[in-house]
Amino acid sequence: MTRILYLQNSLFGADGASSRLSRAFIDGYRDAHPDTEVVTRDLVTDGVPHLDLERAGALRGFSDGLNQAQKDVLARSDAFVQELRDADLVVIGMPMYNFGAPTQFKAWIDHIARAGVTFKYTDTGPVGLIEDKPVRVFAAHGGVHAGQPYETTTVFVKQIFGFMGIRDVRFIYAEGLNMGDEVKHQALARAEAEIAAELEALNITTA
Ligand SMILES: Cc1cc2nc3c(=O)[nH]c(=O)nc-3n(C[C@H](O)[C@H](O)[C@H](O)COP(=O)(O)O)c2cc1C
């Protein structure tokens, strides 16, 4: 059995372009592997809180004793980390909002990047503590930005997952979605072809 962790980040839920592409990939995967289990984390509706000093203290261990709110923060973080550990494949819908990743995704990262849990410091530098696994990111952009120096989400996602030990991270972009119907349809068609290629690269052929 394969377990997929799907992180949904679109404000538009299942209607978001990043969600549609993610689902197309997951459906293609499941067609080839019917025994696949999909764990969906909707980071928009789950309401992942942003770090403040109290939460950071719980996650980074610099608080003396934990109050109930901090214990809850730690329990939520532990659940996120366990979902990531348990996954064989991670699928992330990644809309571009204000030239960056959705704030909810960053909050999720802030809950899982934990020294001694998902990475550790050694004499020779940091070492990731999560087993490598494929992470496929379906990025939806209103304009065309991939490869530009200001498009920092790709660099950030690869850096933070690599830091935790996950290096097999690939992006599939659908760009120019707000640049008229023709551009949009071409972008979606290209992304769908890339999804088919990705499934094939994972040794999965769709009908
Ligand atoms: C709040 C907000 C901010 C956006 N900012 C950008 C942006 O900075 N650059 C861009 O190319 N598109 C931007 N867009 C357009 C989205 O990237 C585009 O609608 C994309 O489809 C979003 O993914 P989704 O449909 O999965 O939510 C923005 C859209 C919203 C709603």
The ligand as an SDF file (V2000), in Angstrom:
LIG
                    3D

 31 33  0  0  0  0  0  0  0  0999 V2000
   -4.5980   36.7240   -2.7320 C   0  0  0  0  0  0  0  0  0  0  0  0
   -4.0360   36.4040   -4.0890 C   0  0  0  0  0  0  0  0  0  0  0  0
   -2.7710   36.8280   -4.4120 C   0  0  0  0  0  0  0  0  0  0  0  0
   -2.2310   36.5250   -5.6660 C   0  0  0  0  0  0  0  0  0  0  0  0
   -0.9630   36.9340   -5.9590 N   0  0  0  0  0  0  0  0  0  0  0  0
   -0.4030   36.5800   -7.1320 C   0  0  0  0  0  0  0  0  0  0  0  0
    0.9390   36.9480   -7.4360 C   0  0  0  0  0  0  0  0  0  0  0  0
    1.6430   37.5720   -6.6700 O   0  0  0  0  0  0  0  0  0  0  0  0
    1.4400   36.5790   -8.6310 N   0  0  0  0  0  0  0  0  0  0  0  0
    0.7200   35.8490   -9.5310 C   0  0  0  0  0  0  0  0  0  0  0  0
    1.2410   35.5010  -10.5880 O   0  0  0  0  0  0  0  0  0  0  0  0
   -0.5590   35.4800   -9.2630 N   0  0  0  0  0  0  0  0  0  0  0  0
   -1.1200   35.8190   -8.0910 C   0  0  0  0  0  0  0  0  0  0  0  0
   -2.4070   35.4310   -7.8120 N   0  0  0  0  0  0  0  0  0  0  0  0
   -3.1190   34.5720   -8.7530 C   0  0  0  0  0  0  0  0  0  0  0  0
   -2.9630   33.1250   -8.3430 C   0  0  0  0  0  0  0  0  0  0  0  0
   -1.6060   32.7130   -8.3620 O   0  0  0  0  0  0  0  0  0  0  0  0
   -3.7670   32.2080   -9.2750 C   0  0  0  0  0  0  0  0  0  0  0  0
   -5.1350   32.5900   -9.1510 O   0  0  0  0  0  0  0  0  0  0  0  0
   -3.6130   30.7460   -8.9630 C   0  0  0  0  0  0  0  0  0  0  0  0
   -4.5430   30.0160   -9.7230 O   0  0  0  0  0  0  0  0  0  0  0  0
   -3.8250   30.4820   -7.4900 C   0  0  0  0  0  0  0  0  0  0  0  0
   -3.8340   29.0850   -7.2380 O   0  0  0  0  0  0  0  0  0  0  0  0
   -5.1950   28.3860   -6.7730 P   0  0  0  0  0  0  0  0  0  0  0  0
   -6.1680   28.5720   -7.9150 O   0  0  0  0  0  0  0  0  0  0  0  0
   -4.8200   26.9610   -6.5470 O   0  0  0  0  0  0  0  0  0  0  0  0
   -5.6600   29.0600   -5.5060 O   0  0  0  0  0  0  0  0  0  0  0  0
   -2.9850   35.7580   -6.5940 C   0  0  0  0  0  0  0  0  0  0  0  0
   -4.2720   35.3440   -6.2480 C   0  0  0  0  0  0  0  0  0  0  0  0
   -4.8020   35.6580   -5.0180 C   0  0  0  0  0  0  0  0  0  0  0  0
   -6.1650   35.1690   -4.6630 C   0  0  0  0  0  0  0  0  0  0  0  0
  1  2  1  0
  2  3  1  0
  2 30  2  0
  3  4  2  0
  4  5  1  0
  4 28  1  0
  5  6  2  0
  6  7  1  0
  6 13  1  0
  7  8  2  0
  7  9  1  0
  9 10  1  0
 10 11  2  0
 10 12  1  0
 12 13  2  0
 13 14  1  0
 14 15  1  0
 14 28  1  0
 15 16  1  0
 16 17  1  0
 16 18  1  0
 18 19  1  0
 18 20  1  0
 20 21  1  0
 20 22  1  0
 22 23  1  0
 23 24  1  0
 24 25  2  0
 24 26  1  0
 24 27  1  0
 28 29  2  0
 29 30  1  0
 30 31  1  0
M  END
$$$$
